[in-house]
Amino acid sequence: MIVGAGPGGACLALHLARQGVPLTLVETMRSPGGRFRGEALMPHGLEVLAAMELLPLPAPIPQCPLQGWRYVVNGHDWFRLREPLESGGGRRCTLISQPALLQHLLRELQQFDHVALLQGQTAETLLWQGERIAGVRLNDGRELPARVVVAADGRSSRLRHQAGLALEQLGPGFELLWFQLQEADPGPLAGEFVTLIGPAGICSAFASASGSVQVGWVQPQGKHHRLDWAEQLAAQSPGDLAPWWRQQAEAFKTPNRLRVQVGHAQRWWQPGLLLLGDAAHPMSPVRAQGINLALRDAWVAGCELGPLLREQAHEPALDAALARIEAQRRAEISGLQRHQAAETAKGMLLLHQPQLRRLAAASAPWLGSLVARRWRHEQRPFRQGIGTPTGLNRSAAAATAPRALPPQ
Ligand SMILES: Cc1cc2nc3c(=O)[nH]c(=O)nc-3n(C[C@H](O)[C@H](O)[C@H](O)COP(=O)(O)OP(=O)(O)OC[C@H]3O[C@@H](n4cnc5c(N)ncnc54)[C@H](O)[C@@H]3O)c2cc1C
């Protein structure tokens, strides 16, 4: 039984179903995508889709390889790098519409008679048999027994809470404003992931695969109530971007205020229960890791649990597999959360040190390429992951690159 059909739960369900494991997938939403969850897949997340033989994705799924990265400080171009960042080539970071991808995974799942897909149903409470978790009760009162419950129910995981698996929070967190500029012409963004650092905060913008422009913005404390969003961004943009922001002024609606809290569960499993993806380790949105890591978790969990569930293995063998899954995944997750924290700290330093920003902007013509080289080097773990989970063959995965569609 899997609770949650986000990228982690849906991918695990397909992995198990293909191994002949009967399962139930429970998802609160009637159709995927009611909640924006980002859409950038890094090479290490694409690697899982390739290993699952899901690439190339069908053309109707909006998808768009990123052209590059552009950093701007105080309105001056700091550095720019083209995708792929790796000198020997390889996969590009690719924007893939998550609602469309999840819909595709669910359609694949519906081909299997041994899969029950319960959309629009919420897993309300865990069922226990003595010390062991033995299923869930749904919001309509139905009880669904299960030999293993996988809680892939996201960062606020209700099942994690009910199982008493405490979340260790890493750092104080921060607030992010998230805007979706519907039907905006991407204009000078030109397929790049653009980050503007200046007195109004750190803002990242990109044209999403499905047409809108996405804007994530960390503002300096105490400056939350100014509403001339487009003008603030124009003021810290170079000449090609500033007028374009002003043209988007009408598209700025009330943003989502997201409290980003990063952490990991002290334990990812209990007898009969496994936490997966954000439920086990809520990630920061910095450098787009959460979907990728949920997919990698799902890959490892599917490889470990598939054969045991198919062969009706005894409970101790199942629980031993749950412990192995946590052991295999923890190092990569902790490592990448540390890298994200370091990346955030550098951004915050620039945000809060005007002199440092002025220095970076003034020295960009001479030092920009050096900064770019260092930045590229630091991106390696965010793109390649830390270690390769068993069964993910990087070179084989690279052979089936996602279909390259022209940028929108
Ligand atoms: C603004 C923003 C931008 C981001 N951008 C990116 C990005 O570009 N790339 C990237 O890799 N990551 C990104 N992330 C992180 C990413 O969204 C998450 O890490 C990822 O979605 C985690 O996947 P998951 O399957 O573990 O959980 P989720 O995607 O959260 O899915 C959990 C699912 O469980 C369902 N559910 C919850 N409770 C229940 C219940 N009780 N019963 C039944 N169903 C339930 C929910 O409806 C949901 O569908 C971003 C996050 C944010 C907030």
The ligand as an SDF file (V2000), in Angstrom:
LIG
                    3D

 53 58  0  0  0  0  0  0  0  0999 V2000
    7.8220   26.0450   -4.8120 C   0  0  0  0  0  0  0  0  0  0  0  0
    8.5690   24.7440   -4.9270 C   0  0  0  0  0  0  0  0  0  0  0  0
    9.3220   24.4760   -6.0520 C   0  0  0  0  0  0  0  0  0  0  0  0
   10.0010   23.2640   -6.1600 C   0  0  0  0  0  0  0  0  0  0  0  0
   10.7080   23.0150   -7.2960 N   0  0  0  0  0  0  0  0  0  0  0  0
   11.3030   21.8180   -7.4290 C   0  0  0  0  0  0  0  0  0  0  0  0
   11.9900   21.5010   -8.6530 C   0  0  0  0  0  0  0  0  0  0  0  0
   12.0070   22.2730   -9.6140 O   0  0  0  0  0  0  0  0  0  0  0  0
   12.6250   20.2850   -8.7230 N   0  0  0  0  0  0  0  0  0  0  0  0
   12.6200   19.4110   -7.6880 C   0  0  0  0  0  0  0  0  0  0  0  0
   13.2510   18.3440   -7.8090 O   0  0  0  0  0  0  0  0  0  0  0  0
   11.9510   19.6770   -6.5440 N   0  0  0  0  0  0  0  0  0  0  0  0
   11.2820   20.8410   -6.3950 C   0  0  0  0  0  0  0  0  0  0  0  0
   10.5870   21.0930   -5.2670 N   0  0  0  0  0  0  0  0  0  0  0  0
   10.4920   20.0570   -4.2270 C   0  0  0  0  0  0  0  0  0  0  0  0
    9.4290   19.0180   -4.6350 C   0  0  0  0  0  0  0  0  0  0  0  0
    8.1810   19.6680   -4.8290 O   0  0  0  0  0  0  0  0  0  0  0  0
    9.2280   17.9360   -3.5710 C   0  0  0  0  0  0  0  0  0  0  0  0
   10.4510   17.6210   -2.9760 O   0  0  0  0  0  0  0  0  0  0  0  0
    8.6270   16.6650   -4.2190 C   0  0  0  0  0  0  0  0  0  0  0  0
    7.3660   16.9560   -4.7760 O   0  0  0  0  0  0  0  0  0  0  0  0
    8.5120   15.5410   -3.1940 C   0  0  0  0  0  0  0  0  0  0  0  0
    7.8440   14.4530   -3.7950 O   0  0  0  0  0  0  0  0  0  0  0  0
    7.0300   13.4300   -2.8950 P   0  0  0  0  0  0  0  0  0  0  0  0
    6.4550   12.4310   -3.8460 O   0  0  0  0  0  0  0  0  0  0  0  0
    7.8780   12.9610   -1.7720 O   0  0  0  0  0  0  0  0  0  0  0  0
    5.8820   14.2800   -2.2010 O   0  0  0  0  0  0  0  0  0  0  0  0
    4.7630   15.2520   -2.8080 P   0  0  0  0  0  0  0  0  0  0  0  0
    5.1320   15.7070   -4.1740 O   0  0  0  0  0  0  0  0  0  0  0  0
    4.4970   16.2750   -1.7730 O   0  0  0  0  0  0  0  0  0  0  0  0
    3.5030   14.2940   -2.9420 O   0  0  0  0  0  0  0  0  0  0  0  0
    2.7730   13.8410   -1.8260 C   0  0  0  0  0  0  0  0  0  0  0  0
    1.3950   13.4090   -2.3100 C   0  0  0  0  0  0  0  0  0  0  0  0
    0.7110   12.7930   -1.2170 O   0  0  0  0  0  0  0  0  0  0  0  0
   -0.6570   13.2130   -1.2250 C   0  0  0  0  0  0  0  0  0  0  0  0
   -1.1360   13.0550    0.1490 N   0  0  0  0  0  0  0  0  0  0  0  0
   -0.7430   13.7390    1.2610 C   0  0  0  0  0  0  0  0  0  0  0  0
   -1.3480   13.2630    2.3530 N   0  0  0  0  0  0  0  0  0  0  0  0
   -2.1380   12.2520    1.9430 C   0  0  0  0  0  0  0  0  0  0  0  0
   -3.0070   11.3520    2.6310 C   0  0  0  0  0  0  0  0  0  0  0  0
   -3.1590   11.4050    3.9480 N   0  0  0  0  0  0  0  0  0  0  0  0
   -3.6900   10.4460    1.9020 N   0  0  0  0  0  0  0  0  0  0  0  0
   -3.5500   10.3770    0.5480 C   0  0  0  0  0  0  0  0  0  0  0  0
   -2.7150   11.1880   -0.1460 N   0  0  0  0  0  0  0  0  0  0  0  0
   -2.0240   12.1050    0.5450 C   0  0  0  0  0  0  0  0  0  0  0  0
   -0.5660   14.6600   -1.7060 C   0  0  0  0  0  0  0  0  0  0  0  0
   -1.8070   15.0800   -2.2560 O   0  0  0  0  0  0  0  0  0  0  0  0
    0.5430   14.5780   -2.7550 C   0  0  0  0  0  0  0  0  0  0  0  0
    0.0460   14.3150   -4.0460 O   0  0  0  0  0  0  0  0  0  0  0  0
    9.9110   22.3030   -5.1280 C   0  0  0  0  0  0  0  0  0  0  0  0
    9.1580   22.5750   -3.9980 C   0  0  0  0  0  0  0  0  0  0  0  0
    8.4870   23.7730   -3.8990 C   0  0  0  0  0  0  0  0  0  0  0  0
    7.6550   24.0410   -2.6700 C   0  0  0  0  0  0  0  0  0  0  0  0
  1  2  1  0
  2  3  1  0
  2 52  2  0
  3  4  2  0
  4  5  1  0
  4 50  1  0
  5  6  2  0
  6  7  1  0
  6 13  1  0
  7  8  2  0
  7  9  1  0
  9 10  1  0
 10 11  2  0
 10 12  1  0
 12 13  2  0
 13 14  1  0
 14 15  1  0
 14 50  1  0
 15 16  1  0
 16 17  1  0
 16 18  1  0
 18 19  1  0
 18 20  1  0
 20 21  1  0
 20 22  1  0
 22 23  1  0
 23 24  1  0
 24 25  2  0
 24 26  1  0
 24 27  1  0
 27 28  1  0
 28 29  2  0
 28 30  1  0
 28 31  1  0
 31 32  1  0
 32 33  1  0
 33 34  1  0
 33 48  1  0
 34 35  1  0
 35 36  1  0
 35 46  1  0
 36 37  1  0
 36 45  1  0
 37 38  2  0
 38 39  1  0
 39 40  1  0
 39 45  2  0
 40 41  1  0
 40 42  2  0
 42 43  1  0
 43 44  2  0
 44 45  1  0
 46 47  1  0
 46 48  1  0
 48 49  1  0
 50 51  2  0
 51 52  1  0
 52 53  1  0
M  END
$$$$
